[in-house]
């Protein structure tokens, strides 16, 4: 019996690109329990309002919701618990230094299953957009859409 491939699961934080300007991105591992990975493989996770913070020199994601596994029993996980992110020490020190400078935050932009079947997350070092930045982005997208329509016809 052949095992079904599930690495096409991608969960995105759609509001992130609208509310933040990405400065740098990292692909990181995420420490999960058994029922959490099963829920992610079935696509039952949400990244809205999730952000990362440092605690005792380690990076944790807060606010990420992974729904309880339907077939889970008493060993089921808590949906909104903090989860540890796995990075190299050099990357952790770099991120911590940038955060301490001020004005920046770390947000989770994507959660996916890689080719080896492991859950990975894409985090971004980001600066919040001001309201006028958001309006400028919308104007640029509308202009590009109009140009695309004119060239199609």
C-alpha positions as CSV (number, residue, x, y, z in Angstrom):
1,X,0.0,0.0,0.0
2,X,1.5,3.3,-1.1
3,X,1.5,6.2,1.4
4,X,-0.4,9.3,0.2
5,X,1.7,12.5,-0.3
6,X,0.5,15.4,1.8
7,X,3.2,18.0,1.2
8,X,0.9,20.2,-0.9
9,X,-0.7,21.6,2.3
10,X,0.0,25.3,2.6
11,X,-1.7,27.5,5.1
12,X,-1.1,31.3,4.6
13,X,-1.6,34.4,6.7
14,X,-3.3,36.5,4.1
15,X,-3.5,39.7,6.3
16,X,0.2,39.7,6.9
17,X,1.2,41.2,3.5
18,X,-1.5,43.8,3.8
19,X,-0.5,45.0,7.3
20,X,3.3,44.6,7.3
21,X,6.3,45.3,5.1
22,X,8.5,42.2,5.1
23,X,12.2,42.9,5.6
24,X,13.6,39.4,5.9
25,X,12.1,35.9,5.8
26,X,13.2,32.6,7.3
27,X,12.1,29.0,6.9
28,X,12.0,27.4,10.3
29,X,11.0,24.1,11.9
30,X,8.2,23.9,14.4
31,X,7.9,21.7,17.4
32,X,4.5,19.8,17.4
33,X,2.8,17.0,19.1
34,X,1.3,14.0,17.2
35,X,-2.3,15.3,17.0
36,X,-1.1,18.7,15.9
37,X,0.7,17.4,12.8
38,X,-2.4,15.3,11.9
39,X,-4.6,18.4,12.1
40,X,-2.2,20.4,9.9
41,X,-2.1,17.6,7.3
42,X,-5.9,17.8,7.2
43,X,-5.6,21.6,6.7
44,X,-7.1,22.6,10.1
45,X,-4.9,25.5,11.1
46,X,-5.1,29.3,11.2
47,X,-2.3,31.8,11.3
48,X,-4.4,35.0,11.8
49,X,-3.2,37.1,14.8
50,X,-0.1,34.9,15.2
51,X,3.2,36.4,16.1
52,X,6.6,35.3,17.4
53,X,8.3,36.3,20.6
54,X,11.5,35.5,22.5
55,X,11.5,33.8,25.8
56,X,14.7,32.7,27.5
57,X,16.7,32.9,24.3
58,X,14.3,30.7,22.3
59,X,11.6,31.8,19.8
60,X,8.0,30.8,20.3
61,X,4.9,31.4,18.1
62,X,1.8,32.7,20.0
63,X,-1.7,33.0,18.7
64,X,-1.5,30.2,16.1
65,X,-4.6,28.1,16.1
66,X,-4.4,24.4,15.3
67,X,-7.8,22.8,15.6
68,X,-8.1,19.7,17.8
69,X,-7.7,16.5,15.9
70,X,-11.2,14.9,15.3
71,X,-10.0,11.4,16.1
72,X,-7.9,12.5,19.1
73,X,-8.7,11.2,22.5
74,X,-7.6,12.4,25.9
75,X,-4.1,13.0,24.4
76,X,-5.5,15.8,22.2
77,X,-3.6,19.1,22.2
78,X,-4.6,22.6,23.3
79,X,-5.5,24.6,20.1
80,X,-3.8,27.9,21.0
81,X,-0.8,26.8,23.0
82,X,2.7,28.4,22.4
83,X,4.9,26.4,20.1
84,X,8.6,26.5,19.9
85,X,10.3,27.4,16.6
86,X,13.5,25.7,15.6
87,X,16.3,27.9,14.2
88,X,20.1,27.9,14.3
89,X,21.6,29.9,17.2
90,X,23.1,32.4,14.7
91,X,19.7,33.1,13.2
92,X,18.2,33.5,16.7
93,X,20.8,36.0,17.8
94,X,20.3,38.0,14.5
95,X,16.6,38.1,15.0
96,X,16.8,39.0,18.7
97,X,19.2,41.9,17.9
98,X,16.9,43.3,15.2
99,X,13.9,43.1,17.5
100,X,15.7,44.9,20.3
101,X,16.4,47.8,17.9
102,X,12.7,48.6,17.9
103,X,9.9,49.0,15.4
104,X,10.1,45.5,14.1
105,X,8.2,42.3,14.9
106,X,8.3,38.7,13.8
107,X,5.1,37.3,12.2
108,X,4.3,33.9,10.7
109,X,3.4,34.1,7.1
110,X,3.0,30.5,6.0
111,X,2.8,27.0,7.4
112,X,3.4,24.1,5.1
113,X,4.5,20.4,4.8
114,X,7.8,19.9,3.1
115,X,8.8,17.1,0.7
116,X,10.0,14.9,3.7
117,X,6.6,15.3,5.4
118,X,7.8,17.7,8.1
119,X,5.9,20.8,9.2
120,X,7.8,24.0,8.4
121,X,6.9,27.6,8.9
122,X,7.9,30.8,7.1
123,X,8.4,33.7,9.4
124,X,9.1,37.2,8.5
125,X,10.9,40.1,10.2
126,X,8.4,42.9,9.5
127,X,7.6,46.5,10.1
128,X,3.9,47.5,10.4
129,X,2.4,49.5,7.6
130,X,0.9,52.9,8.2
131,X,-2.6,53.6,6.8
132,X,-1.2,55.6,3.9
133,X,1.2,52.8,3.0
134,X,-1.8,50.4,2.8
135,X,-3.7,52.8,0.5
136,X,-0.6,53.2,-1.7
137,X,-0.4,49.4,-2.0
138,X,-4.1,49.2,-3.0
139,X,-3.6,51.9,-5.6
140,X,-0.6,50.1,-7.1
141,X,-2.5,46.8,-7.3
142,X,-5.5,48.5,-9.0
143,X,-3.2,50.2,-11.6
144,X,-1.5,46.9,-12.4
145,X,-4.9,45.2,-12.8
146,X,-6.0,47.9,-15.2
147,X,-2.8,47.7,-17.3
148,X,-3.3,43.9,-17.4
149,X,-6.9,44.3,-18.7
150,X,-5.8,46.8,-21.4
151,X,-3.2,44.5,-22.8
152,X,-5.5,41.4,-22.8
153,X,-8.0,43.2,-25.0
